[in-house]
Amino acid sequence: MAEITKTTEPTLTELPPKGFLRIKQILPFVGLSKTTIYDWSKAGKFPQPIKLSPTIAVYKASDIHQWLAEHGEV
Protein backbone atom coordinates (compact mmCIF):
# COMPACT_ATOMS: atom_id res chain seq x y z
CA MET A 1 0.00 0.00 0.00
CA ALA A 2 1.30 3.46 -0.87
CA GLU A 3 2.17 5.82 1.97
CA ILE A 4 0.30 9.11 2.02
CA THR A 5 2.31 12.13 3.02
CA LYS A 6 1.00 15.58 3.70
CA THR A 7 2.83 18.43 2.03
CA THR A 8 3.11 21.81 3.66
CA GLU A 9 3.03 25.15 1.94
CA PRO A 10 6.40 26.91 1.80
CA THR A 11 6.89 29.83 4.15
CA LEU A 12 6.89 33.16 2.35
CA THR A 13 9.57 35.71 3.11
CA GLU A 14 7.57 38.46 1.39
CA LEU A 15 4.03 38.82 0.15
CA PRO A 16 3.60 38.31 -3.58
CA PRO A 17 2.31 41.48 -5.28
CA LYS A 18 -0.59 39.66 -6.92
CA GLY A 19 -2.38 36.36 -6.83
CA PHE A 20 -4.24 34.65 -4.01
CA LEU A 21 -3.08 33.77 -0.50
CA ARG A 22 -4.33 31.40 2.15
CA ILE A 23 -4.72 32.76 5.66
CA LYS A 24 -1.66 30.88 6.95
CA GLN A 25 0.45 32.72 4.37
CA ILE A 26 -0.64 36.19 5.49
CA LEU A 27 -0.50 35.67 9.28
CA PRO A 28 3.24 36.46 9.63
CA PHE A 29 2.79 39.76 7.78
CA VAL A 30 -0.29 41.19 9.49
CA GLY A 31 0.46 40.36 13.12
CA LEU A 32 -3.10 39.19 13.81
CA SER A 33 -4.57 35.84 14.83
CA LYS A 34 -6.79 33.81 12.50
CA THR A 35 -9.77 34.52 14.75
CA THR A 36 -9.15 38.28 14.63
CA ILE A 37 -8.82 38.20 10.84
CA TYR A 38 -12.11 36.30 10.53
CA ASP A 39 -13.86 38.67 12.96
CA TRP A 40 -12.43 41.80 11.31
CA SER A 41 -13.37 40.49 7.84
CA LYS A 42 -16.97 40.08 8.98
CA ALA A 43 -16.91 43.58 10.51
CA GLY A 44 -15.40 45.19 7.38
CA LYS A 45 -12.09 46.06 9.09
CA PHE A 46 -10.04 43.56 7.01
CA PRO A 47 -10.34 42.41 3.38
CA GLN A 48 -13.03 39.87 2.62
CA PRO A 49 -11.92 36.35 1.72
CA ILE A 50 -13.00 34.66 -1.49
CA LYS A 51 -14.60 31.27 -0.86
CA LEU A 52 -13.32 28.65 -3.31
CA SER A 53 -15.20 25.84 -1.59
CA PRO A 54 -16.98 25.34 1.74
CA THR A 55 -13.61 24.74 3.43
CA ILE A 56 -11.17 26.85 1.36
CA ALA A 57 -10.94 30.62 1.35
CA VAL A 58 -8.27 32.85 -0.17
CA TYR A 59 -7.43 36.53 0.01
CA LYS A 60 -6.34 38.73 -2.90
CA ALA A 61 -2.69 39.63 -2.40
CA SER A 62 -3.42 43.15 -3.69
CA ASP A 63 -6.11 43.60 -1.00
CA ILE A 64 -3.66 42.55 1.72
CA HIS A 65 -0.98 44.93 0.39
CA GLN A 66 -3.50 47.78 0.34
CA TRP A 67 -4.63 46.99 3.89
CA LEU A 68 -1.01 46.89 5.10
CA ALA A 69 -0.27 50.22 3.38
CA GLU A 70 -3.27 51.80 5.13
CA HIS A 71 -2.86 50.20 8.55
CA GLY A 72 0.74 49.01 8.76
CA GLU A 73 1.63 45.86 10.63
CA VAL A 74 -0.49 45.63 13.77
Backbone as a chain_set.jsonl record, in Angstrom:
{"seq": "MAEITKTTEPTLTELPPKGFLRIKQILPFVGLSKTTIYDWSKAGKFPQPIKLSPTIAVYKASDIHQWLAEHGEV", "coords": {"N": [[0.844, -1.175, 0.0], [0.51, 2.24, -0.769], [2.206, 4.944, 0.787], [0.802, 7.765, 2.303], [1.613, 11.1, 2.271], [1.605, 14.259, 3.805], [1.859, 17.397, 2.371], [3.385, 20.517, 3.045], [2.759, 24.022, 2.804], [5.147, 26.257, 1.42], [7.006, 28.575, 3.422], [6.545, 32.01, 3.182], [8.756, 34.687, 2.47], [8.257, 37.209, 1.715], [5.325, 39.036, 0.791], [3.614, 38.095, -2.136], [3.081, 40.275, -4.951], [0.74, 40.01, -6.416], [-2.034, 37.764, -6.996], [-3.378, 34.963, -5.153], [-3.807, 34.276, -1.668], [-3.577, 32.031, 1.07], [-4.876, 32.003, 4.419], [-2.931, 31.223, 6.309], [-0.618, 31.994, 5.045], [-0.627, 34.762, 5.157], [-0.628, 35.459, 7.825], [1.979, 35.855, 9.181], [2.638, 38.396, 8.263], [0.706, 40.265, 8.935], [0.353, 40.3, 11.661], [-1.798, 39.458, 13.214], [-4.221, 37.26, 14.755], [-5.77, 34.228, 13.468], [-8.461, 34.124, 14.229], [-9.006, 36.829, 14.816], [-8.639, 37.958, 12.276], [-10.741, 36.701, 10.867], [-12.938, 37.709, 12.339], [-12.59, 40.509, 11.965], [-12.817, 40.623, 9.188], [-15.513, 39.993, 8.838], [-16.581, 42.226, 10.089], [-15.832, 44.241, 8.403], [-13.357, 45.428, 8.701], [-11.11, 44.303, 7.687], [-9.806, 42.875, 4.666], [-12.172, 41.037, 2.654], [-12.462, 37.5, 2.432], [-12.253, 35.213, -0.373], [-14.362, 32.688, -1.131], [-13.504, 29.533, -2.161], [-14.383, 27.01, -1.912], [-16.509, 25.158, 0.362], [-14.7, 24.799, 2.449], [-12.361, 26.133, 1.837], [-10.782, 29.199, 1.639], [-9.526, 32.181, 0.161], [-7.406, 35.077, -0.011], [-7.095, 38.121, -1.81], [-3.941, 39.052, -2.887], [-3.339, 41.69, -3.536], [-5.305, 43.093, -2.116], [-4.485, 42.61, 0.506], [-1.974, 43.848, 0.516], [-2.805, 46.496, 0.126], [-4.3, 46.894, 2.479], [-2.267, 46.633, 4.383], [-0.684, 48.843, 3.675], [-2.381, 50.907, 4.377], [-2.861, 50.452, 7.111], [-0.563, 49.465, 8.271], [1.696, 47.116, 9.878], [0.149, 45.405, 12.459]], "CA": [[0.0, 0.0, 0.0], [1.299, 3.464, -0.874], [2.17, 5.815, 1.965], [0.297, 9.107, 2.016], [2.313, 12.127, 3.025], [0.996, 15.578, 3.703], [2.825, 18.429, 2.029], [3.107, 21.809, 3.659], [3.028, 25.153, 1.935], [6.395, 26.912, 1.796], [6.89, 29.826, 4.151], [6.888, 33.16, 2.355], [9.574, 35.715, 3.114], [7.574, 38.456, 1.39], [4.034, 38.817, 0.154], [3.596, 38.306, -3.578], [2.306, 41.481, -5.28], [-0.592, 39.657, -6.922], [-2.384, 36.361, -6.826], [-4.237, 34.65, -4.015], [-3.08, 33.775, -0.502], [-4.33, 31.398, 2.153], [-4.72, 32.765, 5.662], [-1.657, 30.88, 6.948], [0.454, 32.719, 4.371], [-0.636, 36.189, 5.494], [-0.498, 35.669, 9.276], [3.236, 36.463, 9.634], [2.792, 39.761, 7.779], [-0.288, 41.185, 9.488], [0.457, 40.363, 13.122], [-3.102, 39.188, 13.814], [-4.566, 35.84, 14.827], [-6.794, 33.81, 12.502], [-9.771, 34.517, 14.751], [-9.147, 38.277, 14.632], [-8.823, 38.205, 10.843], [-12.11, 36.3, 10.535], [-13.857, 38.673, 12.957], [-12.431, 41.8, 11.309], [-13.366, 40.494, 7.835], [-16.973, 40.084, 8.977], [-16.913, 43.584, 10.511], [-15.402, 45.195, 7.385], [-12.093, 46.055, 9.093], [-10.044, 43.561, 7.013], [-10.343, 42.412, 3.379], [-13.034, 39.865, 2.622], [-11.916, 36.348, 1.718], [-12.999, 34.657, -1.492], [-14.601, 31.267, -0.862], [-13.324, 28.65, -3.306], [-15.197, 25.842, -1.587], [-16.979, 25.335, 1.744], [-13.608, 24.743, 3.429], [-11.172, 26.848, 1.365], [-10.938, 30.623, 1.354], [-8.271, 32.853, -0.174], [-7.434, 36.534, 0.006], [-6.337, 38.726, -2.902], [-2.692, 39.634, -2.399], [-3.418, 43.145, -3.687], [-6.107, 43.604, -0.999], [-3.658, 42.552, 1.721], [-0.983, 44.926, 0.385], [-3.499, 47.776, 0.34], [-4.629, 46.99, 3.894], [-1.013, 46.888, 5.103], [-0.27, 50.225, 3.383], [-3.267, 51.804, 5.13], [-2.856, 50.204, 8.552], [0.736, 49.015, 8.763], [1.63, 45.864, 10.628], [-0.489, 45.634, 13.77]], "C": [[0.892, 1.242, 0.0], [1.128, 4.307, 0.386], [1.709, 7.211, 1.538], [1.041, 10.092, 2.898], [1.634, 13.461, 2.786], [2.089, 16.591, 3.385], [2.414, 19.724, 2.709], [3.453, 22.906, 2.667], [4.33, 25.81, 2.371], [6.128, 28.224, 2.529], [7.344, 30.967, 3.248], [7.75, 34.136, 3.139], [9.057, 37.107, 2.778], [6.269, 38.127, 0.682], [4.145, 39.011, -1.348], [2.743, 39.531, -3.913], [0.926, 41.182, -5.822], [-0.801, 38.163, -6.78], [-3.275, 36.199, -5.607], [-3.424, 33.995, -2.911], [-4.039, 33.104, 0.465], [-4.027, 32.16, 3.438], [-3.388, 32.472, 6.347], [-0.492, 31.64, 6.328], [0.497, 34.195, 4.761], [-0.418, 36.46, 6.979], [0.827, 36.311, 9.689], [3.381, 37.937, 9.261], [1.834, 40.751, 8.42], [-0.256, 41.269, 11.008], [-0.864, 40.161, 13.841], [-3.318, 37.681, 13.881], [-5.601, 35.513, 13.753], [-8.174, 34.27, 12.949], [-10.014, 36.009, 14.542], [-9.373, 38.613, 13.163], [-10.24, 37.84, 10.428], [-13.115, 37.316, 11.087], [-13.803, 40.026, 12.251], [-12.96, 41.763, 9.881], [-14.881, 40.637, 7.871], [-17.403, 41.51, 9.31], [-16.496, 44.644, 9.486], [-14.103, 45.905, 7.7], [-10.879, 45.393, 8.446], [-10.635, 43.061, 5.697], [-11.164, 41.125, 3.491], [-12.342, 38.711, 1.906], [-12.817, 35.959, 0.55], [-13.139, 33.17, -1.221], [-14.455, 30.469, -2.149], [-14.146, 27.379, -3.155], [-15.693, 26.049, -0.159], [-15.841, 25.375, 2.776], [-12.361, 25.514, 3.013], [-11.521, 28.283, 1.023], [-9.557, 31.205, 1.057], [-8.495, 34.358, -0.093], [-6.639, 37.031, -1.186], [-5.091, 39.363, -2.307], [-2.739, 41.157, -2.481], [-4.243, 43.774, -2.563], [-5.297, 43.636, 0.291], [-2.6, 43.642, 1.678], [-1.618, 46.286, 0.658], [-3.813, 47.952, 1.827], [-3.364, 47.301, 4.709], [-0.531, 48.33, 4.882], [-1.099, 51.217, 4.198], [-3.114, 51.671, 6.634], [-1.481, 49.843, 9.121], [0.592, 47.695, 9.469], [1.116, 46.159, 12.017], [0.424, 45.17, 14.877]], "O": [[1.91, 1.283, 0.692], [0.045, 4.37, 0.968], [2.174, 7.755, 0.536], [1.093, 9.937, 4.118], [1.151, 13.742, 1.689], [3.121, 16.634, 4.055], [1.228, 19.982, 2.916], [4.321, 22.744, 1.809], [4.596, 25.912, 3.568], [5.128, 28.895, 2.271], [8.404, 30.893, 2.626], [7.509, 34.383, 4.32], [9.376, 38.074, 3.469], [6.13, 37.076, 0.056], [4.72, 40.004, -1.794], [1.765, 39.796, -3.214], [0.025, 42.013, -5.704], [0.124, 37.407, -6.484], [-3.847, 37.163, -5.098], [-2.477, 33.255, -3.176], [-5.17, 33.553, 0.653], [-3.03, 32.877, 3.523], [-2.775, 33.379, 6.911], [0.507, 31.903, 6.996], [1.559, 34.814, 4.7], [-0.061, 37.577, 7.355], [0.807, 37.246, 10.49], [4.166, 38.654, 9.882], [2.112, 41.95, 8.449], [-0.789, 42.218, 11.584], [-1.038, 40.639, 14.962], [-2.678, 36.92, 13.154], [-6.231, 36.411, 13.196], [-8.964, 34.752, 12.139], [-11.105, 36.41, 14.137], [-10.206, 39.459, 12.84], [-10.88, 38.603, 9.704], [-14.034, 37.731, 10.381], [-14.842, 40.624, 11.969], [-13.497, 42.761, 9.4], [-15.465, 41.324, 7.033], [-18.462, 41.958, 8.87], [-16.778, 45.826, 9.68], [-13.766, 46.888, 7.041], [-9.751, 45.852, 8.625], [-11.844, 42.842, 5.614], [-10.88, 40.253, 4.313], [-11.701, 38.922, 0.877], [-13.989, 36.331, 0.499], [-12.138, 32.466, -1.094], [-15.187, 30.693, -3.113], [-14.55, 26.757, -4.138], [-15.322, 27.039, 0.472], [-16.014, 25.929, 3.861], [-11.388, 25.546, 3.767], [-12.424, 28.553, 0.231], [-8.552, 30.777, 1.626], [-9.629, 34.837, -0.106], [-5.62, 36.439, -1.543], [-5.173, 40.122, -1.342], [-2.233, 41.841, -1.592], [-3.921, 44.87, -2.103], [-5.408, 44.577, 1.077], [-2.347, 44.297, 2.689], [-1.033, 47.126, 1.342], [-3.617, 49.037, 2.376], [-3.394, 48.135, 5.614], [-0.026, 48.961, 5.81], [-0.585, 52.239, 4.653], [-3.222, 52.659, 7.359], [-1.275, 49.914, 10.332], [-0.522, 47.201, 9.642], [1.603, 47.075, 12.68], [0.072, 45.276, 16.052]]}, "num_chains": 1, "name": "protein.A"}
